Amino acid sequence: MPNVTPFLWYATPLDEVVAYYREIFPDFQEISTTPQSASFQICGQRFQALNGGPRHRFNEAVSLVIECENQGEVDHYWSRLTADGGSESMCGWLKDRYGLSWQVIPKALVRYLADPDRERAERVTQAMLKMRKIEVAELDRAAGEVPE
């Protein structure tokens, strides 16, 4: 069976890219790095990277999703990925300092959106649409899990 590996085009030295992600992701594993290419794993997912120059840029058509266990994980990844030139967007989306789009999503959001009670799921959706970083306590309130 072949592997499918995301291939990411950067306009910066890859040793800098590798060091950046190594500091953010505790399970980061560097496989190989040269001035033009790198191979690494984040959360067990392998990535290939190219220092291809400024011709192509990342955009929101492709994003990487981090499914977090709790608010602490959301806070960690959100603050680290938006620091030093990253930027916040809406509904759990952000861009890191290289312009790569990420979604930092708590498992609670996934669970609430799949709730068979569609009114509850809609309340959670409406709460999420007002957020930048996803706040689990706000989702819980919208779902009726926490007293007002």
Helices and strands as residue ranges (DSSP letters): E 7-10, H 14-24, E 29-33, E 37-42, E 45-51, E 63-68, H 71-82, E 87-88, E 93-95, E 101-106, H 107-113, H 118-128, H 136-143
